[in-house]
Amino acid sequence: MKTLQKTSLFWDIDRLDPQKHEKFIIERILTFGDENDFKWALDTYGEERIKKYFLESRNLDKKSLSFWCQYFNFDYLKCTQNQSVKKQGPFWKR
């Protein structure tokens, strides 16, 4: 397994174990990573594990969610069923 380098993705973390923190690492890469980060994740975890965490994730922003739904060829509704962010009305109507 390749080692995880401290990059701009993990600027706020001192110690990161690729096995112990795999869900966190995968979510961070899917949200902020570039092509090299994603290749590292594929080599380290494999596509099926990444898909699993993607579908379980509740922390991806809409832009990342939409991109990875297209990349993995998932139905958008399947991708969004676990998302905790719901459309909110204007703040004055609360």
Protein Blocks (a to p, Z undefined) as FASTA:
>chain_A
ZZddddfklmmbfbdcfklmmmmmmmmmmmmmcfklmmmmmmmnopmlmmmmmmmpckbc
fklmmmmmmmnopafklmmmmpmbdcdddfklZZ
